[in-house]
């Protein structure tokens, strides 16, 4: 008789029946026997062994006989969250919330094989364990007004944000909001105001449980604004060249915000033979005073600098033989006044220098050619009407003097153009054209090529409202690229005339002349992309 086996699975308990005739094998097994493959787990450790009542803390249970994908874990009456059985010796989970302080840790294998670690996990009140303190920016100019934002985040033992807490703030330099208390958001914010001294401001944040975190704000020296600082002379004209009569030079140092800068050394120099007293350090109002005298009848220009950086204001002093007021009416004095930059010519450079100071109200400015205390349309008009026949300065000379257009006072030059146009005087047309070339465009844009249609060459003009990397591509009507120009990094300005606009000879990348028809220009300047149409007619 054939032997047969019946396997009945009860969980992991296997019952085996082997009824076999004694005649076939010489013996018989009359009762069934079992293989018990159920595994009893063990717990060696639970780490960490405490967390907040809110739950969410990641816990690792180490032991033996864990079954991947089968073993479960309970903390008290609640199952753990996000349970992952990493191996037969390690389980990772997140704690559930609980109202009990001390709970058992229970590991459950299939077949109800259970092990319990009594009071294996403790639930505690949340408390601040980590403070994340950040400052933005991390560096400030120490001018007494600059602001930095302090952001604080508090984390409990389970790395959860603590939102209902009183935070005490302190700082070694400057001022700061204190304390900060905010339970509406998950962050705490405060405002730091810089002092007027340089150094490192150490910001400290302290939680209610005494936990402390610190951060640093570097306070750097304020920079003197060469354009906003003021230099003036009183009187600026008709000072007797007797070595005794003096004019007073007043210097006020300001930063970019217009806040006075104290304790700075000022250097004053002249382009003529004069005697200038050494000015003291600037006072709390940023001011200092010097005296100037001379024995030589001459108009001299003063240059004031701080740490080698010249200020924009360059006032003049007119020394005359006897200091008589009507000396300013002489032709020589008028010419000297109009020759603003003292290069012995009344030219484009004088015009630009006056325009860049348009609207400035200060006694003794070289650009105030009529000496009425303000640089205005009357000064511009005198320069514009007296431009010599050689005013067409070569590009090299012009670029050498004004190679960085952005350094000029754009608002002042723009106001100058508006004022000159308002005169509607044909004699100022050239002056207006010169000044307009110095204006940085308000926006970046591609302009229509000229001539258009063209054969065989054209110029592609454009404006840059800011420095940018420029690429221009030409496409045919099928969308295939015909020619590509990588122009590289270019400074802000107008690229319109034939000297600056992009020249295209009507040839492709292969050097072949392109066919008649419609083409498209794609202009790329950093983030700006524009397209316009052009036509070739043969």
C-alpha positions as CSV (number, residue, x, y, z in Angstrom):
1,X,0.0,0.0,0.0
2,X,1.3,3.5,-0.9
3,X,2.3,5.9,1.9
4,X,0.5,9.2,2.1
5,X,1.2,12.4,4.1
6,X,-1.4,15.0,5.1
7,X,0.0,18.4,6.2
8,X,-2.4,20.7,8.1
9,X,-1.1,24.2,8.7
10,X,-2.3,25.8,11.9
11,X,-0.4,29.1,11.9
12,X,3.2,27.8,12.1
13,X,2.2,24.6,13.8
14,X,2.5,21.7,11.3
15,X,0.6,18.4,12.0
16,X,1.9,15.4,10.0
17,X,0.0,12.1,9.6
18,X,1.9,9.1,8.3
19,X,-0.3,6.0,8.3
20,X,1.8,3.3,6.6
21,X,1.2,-0.5,6.6
22,X,3.4,-2.5,8.9
23,X,3.8,-5.1,6.2
24,X,5.6,-2.7,3.9
25,X,8.2,-1.3,6.3
26,X,8.2,-3.5,9.3
27,X,6.8,-0.9,11.8
28,X,3.9,1.5,12.2
29,X,3.5,5.1,13.6
30,X,0.0,5.2,15.1
31,X,-0.1,8.8,16.4
32,X,0.6,12.2,14.6
33,X,3.6,14.3,15.5
34,X,4.1,18.1,15.2
35,X,6.9,20.6,14.2
36,X,6.4,24.0,16.1
37,X,8.0,26.7,13.9
38,X,6.5,29.7,15.8
39,X,9.3,32.0,17.1
40,X,9.2,33.7,20.5
41,X,10.7,37.2,20.2
42,X,13.0,38.7,22.8
43,X,13.7,42.4,23.7
44,X,17.2,43.5,24.5
45,X,16.8,47.3,24.5
46,X,14.5,50.2,23.6
47,X,16.3,53.4,22.6
48,X,15.5,56.1,23.3
49,X,13.4,55.0,26.1
50,X,11.4,58.2,26.5
51,X,9.5,60.8,24.4
52,X,6.8,63.4,24.6
53,X,3.1,62.7,25.1
54,X,2.5,64.0,21.6
55,X,4.4,61.0,20.1
56,X,6.3,61.0,16.8
57,X,9.7,60.1,18.3
58,X,11.7,57.5,16.4
59,X,12.6,54.5,18.5
60,X,14.8,51.5,17.9
61,X,14.0,48.1,19.4
62,X,16.8,45.5,19.5
63,X,16.2,41.8,20.2
64,X,15.9,38.5,18.5
65,X,13.5,36.4,16.4
66,X,11.8,39.3,14.7
67,X,9.9,38.4,11.5
68,X,10.3,40.9,8.6
69,X,6.9,42.1,7.5
70,X,5.1,40.3,10.3
71,X,6.2,41.5,13.8
72,X,4.3,44.3,15.4
73,X,5.1,46.5,18.4
74,X,2.7,48.2,20.9
75,X,3.5,50.9,23.4
76,X,0.8,50.5,26.1
77,X,-2.5,49.9,24.3
78,X,-1.4,51.6,21.0
79,X,0.4,50.2,18.1
80,X,3.6,51.9,17.0
81,X,3.6,54.1,13.9
82,X,5.5,53.5,10.7
83,X,6.9,50.2,11.9
84,X,9.8,48.8,9.9
85,X,11.4,45.4,10.8
86,X,14.9,46.0,9.4
87,X,16.1,42.5,10.4
88,X,15.5,39.6,12.8
89,X,17.2,41.7,15.5
90,X,16.1,45.3,14.8
91,X,12.8,47.2,14.6
92,X,12.4,50.9,13.9
93,X,9.1,52.8,14.7
94,X,7.6,56.1,15.7
95,X,5.9,56.4,19.0
96,X,2.1,57.0,19.1
97,X,0.6,59.6,21.4
98,X,-0.3,58.6,24.9
99,X,-1.9,59.9,28.1
100,X,0.0,57.5,30.3
101,X,3.5,58.3,31.7
102,X,4.9,54.8,31.7
103,X,3.9,52.0,29.3
104,X,4.9,48.5,28.5
105,X,6.6,47.7,25.2
106,X,5.1,44.6,23.6
107,X,6.6,42.8,20.6
108,X,4.2,40.5,18.8
109,X,5.2,37.7,16.4
110,X,2.8,35.7,14.2
111,X,1.0,33.0,16.1
112,X,0.6,35.3,19.1
113,X,4.1,34.8,20.3
114,X,4.6,37.8,22.6
115,X,7.3,39.3,24.7
116,X,6.7,42.3,27.1
117,X,9.2,44.8,28.5
118,X,7.4,46.3,31.5
119,X,7.6,50.1,31.8
120,X,9.9,50.0,28.7
121,X,9.0,53.5,27.5
122,X,8.3,56.7,29.5
123,X,6.1,59.5,28.2
124,X,7.2,63.0,29.4
125,X,6.2,66.6,28.9
126,X,7.8,68.2,25.8
127,X,10.7,70.5,26.6
128,X,13.1,72.4,24.3
129,X,16.1,70.3,23.5
130,X,17.4,72.1,20.4
131,X,17.3,75.8,19.4
132,X,17.9,76.8,15.8
133,X,19.0,80.4,15.7
134,X,19.6,82.2,12.3
135,X,20.3,85.8,11.3
136,X,19.7,87.4,8.0
137,X,21.9,89.0,6.8
138,X,24.9,87.8,8.7
139,X,26.9,91.0,7.9
140,X,25.6,94.6,8.5
141,X,27.1,98.0,8.0
142,X,27.3,99.6,11.5
143,X,25.3,102.8,10.7
144,X,22.8,102.7,13.6
145,X,19.9,102.0,11.3
146,X,20.5,98.8,9.4
147,X,18.2,95.9,10.3
148,X,18.7,92.1,10.5
149,X,16.0,89.6,11.1
150,X,16.5,87.0,13.8
151,X,14.6,83.7,13.3
152,X,14.3,81.2,16.1
153,X,13.0,77.6,15.9
154,X,12.6,75.4,19.0
155,X,12.5,71.6,18.9
156,X,11.5,69.2,21.6
157,X,12.9,65.7,22.4
158,X,11.0,64.2,19.5
159,X,12.4,66.9,17.1
160,X,8.9,68.5,16.9
161,X,8.5,72.2,16.8
162,X,7.7,73.9,20.1
163,X,5.3,76.8,19.4
164,X,4.2,78.0,22.9
165,X,7.3,79.2,24.6
166,X,8.8,82.4,25.9
167,X,12.3,83.1,24.4
168,X,14.7,85.6,25.9
169,X,17.0,87.4,23.6
170,X,20.2,89.3,24.3
171,X,22.9,90.8,22.1
172,X,26.4,92.1,22.9
173,X,26.2,95.0,20.4
174,X,23.2,96.9,19.0
175,X,19.6,96.4,20.1
176,X,17.1,93.6,19.7
177,X,13.5,92.8,20.5
178,X,13.2,91.0,23.8
179,X,11.5,88.8,24.7
180,X,9.7,87.1,21.8
181,X,6.6,85.1,22.3
182,X,4.7,83.7,19.4
183,X,2.3,80.7,19.5
184,X,0.5,81.6,16.2
185,X,3.4,80.4,14.0
186,X,6.1,77.7,14.2
187,X,8.9,80.3,14.3
188,X,9.8,83.2,16.5
189,X,11.1,86.4,14.9
190,X,12.8,89.4,16.2
191,X,14.5,92.5,14.8
192,X,18.1,93.5,15.4
193,X,19.2,97.1,14.9
194,X,22.9,97.8,14.2
195,X,24.9,100.1,16.4
196,X,27.4,102.7,15.0
197,X,30.4,100.7,16.2
198,X,32.1,97.8,14.3
199,X,32.7,94.3,15.7
200,X,30.9,91.1,16.2
201,X,27.4,91.2,17.7
202,X,26.7,87.9,19.5
203,X,23.0,87.1,19.6
204,X,21.8,84.7,22.4
205,X,18.4,83.0,22.6
206,X,17.4,81.3,25.8
207,X,14.3,79.0,26.3
208,X,12.4,78.7,29.5
209,X,14.3,75.6,30.5
210,X,17.6,77.4,30.2
211,X,18.6,76.0,26.8
212,X,20.8,78.6,25.0
213,X,21.8,79.0,21.4
214,X,24.0,81.8,19.9
215,X,24.7,83.3,16.5
216,X,27.0,86.1,15.2
217,X,26.3,89.2,13.2
218,X,29.4,90.9,11.8
219,X,29.3,94.7,12.0
220,X,31.5,96.3,9.4
221,X,32.6,99.9,8.9
222,X,30.4,102.3,7.2
223,X,31.6,103.4,3.8
224,X,31.8,107.1,3.0
225,X,29.5,108.0,0.1
226,X,31.6,109.9,-2.4
227,X,28.4,111.2,-4.0
228,X,26.4,112.2,-0.9
229,X,29.2,113.7,1.1
230,X,29.4,117.4,0.8
231,X,32.4,119.8,0.3
232,X,31.8,123.5,0.1
233,X,33.8,126.7,0.2
234,X,32.8,130.1,1.6
235,X,33.5,132.4,0.0
236,X,34.5,130.6,-3.2
237,X,35.3,133.8,-5.2
238,X,37.2,137.0,-4.8
239,X,39.6,135.9,-2.1
240,X,42.6,138.2,-1.9
241,X,45.8,136.5,-2.8
242,X,47.7,138.1,0.0
243,X,48.6,135.0,2.1
244,X,46.4,136.3,4.9
245,X,42.8,136.2,3.6
246,X,41.3,132.8,3.8
247,X,38.3,130.9,2.6
248,X,36.6,128.2,4.7
249,X,36.4,124.7,3.4
250,X,33.6,122.7,5.0
251,X,33.4,118.9,4.6
252,X,30.5,116.7,5.7
253,X,31.0,113.0,5.4
254,X,27.9,110.9,4.9
255,X,27.2,107.3,4.2
256,X,24.8,106.0,1.5
257,X,21.9,106.5,3.8
258,X,22.9,110.1,4.4
259,X,23.9,109.4,8.0
260,X,27.0,111.4,9.3
261,X,30.2,109.5,9.8
262,X,32.4,110.7,12.7
263,X,36.1,110.2,13.4
264,X,37.4,110.2,9.8
265,X,40.5,111.8,8.5
266,X,40.0,114.0,5.5
267,X,42.7,114.9,3.0
268,X,42.3,118.1,1.0
269,X,44.5,118.9,-2.0
270,X,44.6,121.6,-4.6
271,X,45.8,121.9,-8.2
272,X,47.5,125.2,-7.4
273,X,50.0,126.7,-5.0
274,X,48.0,127.3,-1.8
275,X,48.2,126.8,1.9
276,X,45.5,124.5,3.5
277,X,45.3,123.9,7.2
278,X,45.0,120.3,8.3
279,X,41.4,119.6,9.2
280,X,40.6,117.7,12.4
281,X,38.8,114.4,12.4
282,X,35.1,114.6,11.5
283,X,32.8,115.3,14.5
284,X,29.6,113.6,15.6
285,X,27.8,115.4,12.7
286,X,30.4,114.2,10.2
287,X,31.8,117.7,9.8
288,X,35.3,119.1,9.7
289,X,36.6,122.5,8.6
290,X,39.9,123.7,7.0
291,X,41.2,127.1,5.9
292,X,42.8,127.9,2.5
293,X,44.9,130.9,1.5
294,X,47.3,131.8,-1.3
295,X,49.7,134.4,-2.6
296,X,49.0,133.6,-6.3
297,X,46.1,135.1,-8.1
298,X,44.5,132.0,-9.6
299,X,41.4,129.8,-9.6
300,X,42.2,126.5,-7.9
301,X,40.2,123.3,-7.7
302,X,40.0,121.3,-4.5
303,X,40.0,117.6,-4.2
304,X,38.9,116.0,-1.0
305,X,39.5,112.3,-0.2
306,X,39.0,109.8,2.6
307,X,41.3,106.8,2.6
308,X,42.3,107.5,-1.0
309,X,38.7,107.7,-2.2
310,X,38.0,111.2,-3.8
311,X,34.7,112.8,-3.0
312,X,32.5,113.9,-6.0
313,X,32.3,117.5,-4.9
314,X,35.3,119.5,-6.2
315,X,34.8,123.1,-5.3
316,X,36.9,125.9,-6.6
317,X,38.4,129.1,-5.0
318,X,39.0,132.2,-7.0
319,X,42.1,134.1,-5.6
320,X,42.4,137.6,-7.1
321,X,45.0,140.3,-6.7
322,X,42.9,142.5,-4.4
323,X,39.7,140.4,-3.8
324,X,37.6,142.9,-5.7
325,X,34.2,141.5,-6.6
326,X,34.1,142.7,-10.1
327,X,37.2,140.6,-10.9
328,X,34.8,137.7,-11.7
329,X,33.5,139.7,-14.7
330,X,36.8,139.4,-16.5
331,X,36.9,137.2,-19.6
332,X,39.7,135.1,-18.1
333,X,37.6,134.2,-15.0
334,X,34.6,133.3,-17.2
335,X,36.7,131.0,-19.3
336,X,38.2,129.4,-16.2
337,X,34.7,128.9,-14.8
338,X,33.4,127.2,-18.0
339,X,36.5,125.0,-18.3
340,X,35.2,122.8,-15.5
341,X,37.8,120.1,-15.6
342,X,40.7,122.5,-16.2
343,X,42.0,120.9,-19.4
344,X,42.2,124.3,-21.2
345,X,39.2,123.5,-23.3
346,X,35.4,124.0,-23.0
347,X,34.3,120.7,-24.4
348,X,32.2,117.6,-24.0
349,X,33.9,116.6,-20.8
350,X,33.0,119.9,-19.2
351,X,29.4,119.4,-20.3
352,X,29.2,115.9,-18.9
353,X,30.8,116.9,-15.6
354,X,28.2,119.7,-15.1
355,X,25.3,117.5,-16.1
356,X,26.4,114.8,-13.6
357,X,26.0,117.3,-10.8
358,X,22.8,118.8,-12.0
359,X,20.5,119.9,-9.1
360,X,23.3,119.9,-6.5
361,X,23.0,122.8,-4.0
362,X,26.4,123.6,-2.6
363,X,28.6,126.7,-2.5
364,X,31.9,126.5,-4.4
365,X,31.3,123.6,-6.7
366,X,33.4,123.7,-9.9
367,X,30.3,122.7,-11.8
368,X,28.4,125.8,-10.6
369,X,29.9,127.9,-13.3
370,X,27.9,131.0,-12.6
371,X,28.6,130.7,-8.9
372,X,24.9,131.1,-7.7
373,X,25.2,128.1,-5.3
374,X,23.3,125.6,-7.4
375,X,24.1,123.5,-10.5
376,X,21.2,124.2,-12.8
377,X,20.0,124.9,-16.4
378,X,21.9,128.2,-16.5
379,X,25.2,126.4,-15.9
380,X,24.4,123.8,-18.6
381,X,23.3,126.4,-21.0
382,X,26.6,128.3,-20.7
383,X,28.6,125.2,-21.4
384,X,26.4,124.1,-24.2
385,X,26.6,127.4,-26.0
386,X,30.4,127.7,-25.6
387,X,31.3,124.2,-26.9
388,X,34.2,124.7,-29.3
389,X,34.4,123.4,-32.8
390,X,36.6,120.6,-31.6
391,X,34.0,119.2,-29.3
392,X,33.8,116.0,-31.3
393,X,36.2,114.3,-28.9
394,X,37.7,111.0,-30.1
395,X,36.0,107.9,-28.7
396,X,39.3,106.8,-27.0
397,X,39.5,110.1,-25.0
398,X,35.8,110.1,-24.2
399,X,35.9,106.4,-23.1
400,X,39.0,107.0,-21.1
401,X,37.3,109.7,-19.0
402,X,33.9,107.9,-18.7
403,X,34.5,104.2,-19.3
404,X,32.1,103.3,-16.5
405,X,28.9,105.1,-17.3
406,X,27.1,103.7,-14.3
407,X,29.4,105.7,-12.0
408,X,27.8,108.9,-13.3
409,X,24.8,110.4,-11.6
410,X,22.1,109.0,-13.9
411,X,19.3,111.0,-12.3
412,X,21.2,114.2,-12.6
413,X,22.1,113.6,-16.3
414,X,18.5,112.7,-17.1
415,X,17.3,115.9,-15.4
416,X,19.9,117.8,-17.5
417,X,18.5,116.4,-20.7
418,X,14.9,117.2,-19.8
419,X,16.0,120.8,-18.9
420,X,17.9,121.3,-22.1
421,X,15.0,119.9,-24.2
422,X,12.7,122.3,-22.4
423,X,14.6,125.3,-23.8
424,X,13.8,124.2,-27.3
425,X,17.0,125.9,-28.4
426,X,18.6,124.4,-31.6
427,X,22.0,125.4,-30.3
428,X,21.8,122.8,-27.6
429,X,20.9,119.8,-29.8
430,X,24.4,118.4,-29.9
431,X,24.8,118.8,-26.1
432,X,21.5,116.8,-25.7
433,X,22.7,114.1,-28.0
434,X,26.0,113.8,-26.0
435,X,24.2,113.5,-22.7
436,X,21.7,111.0,-24.0
437,X,24.5,108.6,-24.9
438,X,25.5,108.6,-21.3
439,X,22.1,107.5,-19.9
440,X,21.8,103.9,-18.9
441,X,18.6,102.6,-20.6
442,X,15.6,102.0,-18.3
443,X,15.2,98.5,-19.5
444,X,16.9,95.8,-21.6
445,X,15.5,95.5,-25.1
446,X,16.2,94.5,-28.7
447,X,15.6,97.2,-31.3
448,X,14.8,96.9,-35.0
449,X,17.8,96.3,-37.2
450,X,18.7,98.8,-39.8
451,X,18.5,98.9,-42.7
452,X,15.5,96.7,-43.0
453,X,15.0,95.2,-45.5
454,X,18.7,94.9,-46.3
455,X,21.2,93.5,-48.8
456,X,23.7,92.2,-48.0
457,X,24.5,93.6,-44.5
458,X,22.7,95.1,-41.5
459,X,23.2,96.4,-38.0
460,X,21.3,95.0,-35.0
461,X,20.9,97.5,-32.1
462,X,19.9,96.9,-28.5
463,X,19.8,98.4,-25.1
464,X,21.1,97.0,-21.8
465,X,19.4,98.2,-18.6
466,X,22.1,96.4,-16.6
467,X,25.3,94.4,-17.2
468,X,24.5,91.1,-18.9
469,X,25.9,88.2,-21.0
470,X,24.5,88.8,-24.5
471,X,23.8,86.3,-27.3
472,X,22.1,87.0,-30.6
473,X,20.9,84.2,-32.9
474,X,19.4,84.5,-36.4
475,X,16.8,81.9,-37.5
476,X,15.2,81.1,-40.8
477,X,11.4,80.7,-41.1
478,X,11.7,76.9,-40.5
479,X,13.3,77.5,-37.1
480,X,16.8,76.4,-38.1
481,X,19.6,78.6,-36.7
482,X,21.5,80.4,-39.4
483,X,24.0,82.5,-37.4
484,X,24.9,82.8,-33.8
485,X,26.8,85.6,-32.1
486,X,28.2,85.1,-28.5
487,X,28.9,88.7,-27.5
488,X,29.9,87.8,-23.9
489,X,29.6,90.0,-20.9
490,X,28.6,93.6,-21.7
491,X,28.1,96.6,-19.5
492,X,24.8,98.5,-19.3
493,X,24.3,101.1,-22.1
494,X,22.9,101.8,-25.5
495,X,24.3,99.7,-28.4
496,X,22.6,101.5,-31.2
497,X,25.0,103.2,-33.6
498,X,27.2,101.4,-36.1
499,X,30.1,101.5,-33.8
500,X,28.4,99.6,-31.0
501,X,25.5,97.7,-32.7
502,X,26.0,94.1,-33.8
503,X,27.0,93.9,-37.5
504,X,25.8,91.0,-39.6
505,X,27.1,90.5,-43.1
506,X,24.2,88.3,-44.2
507,X,26.3,85.1,-44.1
508,X,25.6,81.8,-42.3
509,X,27.8,79.9,-39.9
510,X,29.4,78.3,-43.0
511,X,30.2,81.6,-44.5
512,X,27.6,81.3,-47.3
513,X,25.3,84.2,-48.2
514,X,21.8,83.4,-47.0
515,X,18.9,83.5,-49.4
516,X,16.3,86.3,-49.7
517,X,13.4,86.0,-47.3
518,X,12.1,86.5,-43.8
519,X,14.4,85.8,-40.8
520,X,14.1,86.2,-37.1
521,X,16.5,87.6,-34.5
522,X,16.5,86.0,-31.1
523,X,18.1,88.4,-28.5
524,X,19.2,86.8,-25.1
525,X,20.5,89.0,-22.3
526,X,20.6,87.0,-19.1
527,X,16.9,86.5,-18.3
528,X,15.6,88.7,-21.1
529,X,14.7,87.0,-24.4
530,X,13.2,89.0,-27.3
531,X,12.5,88.2,-31.0
532,X,12.1,90.5,-34.0
533,X,11.7,90.0,-37.7
534,X,14.0,91.1,-40.5
535,X,14.1,90.7,-44.2
536,X,16.7,90.2,-46.9
537,X,15.9,91.4,-50.4
538,X,18.2,90.8,-53.3
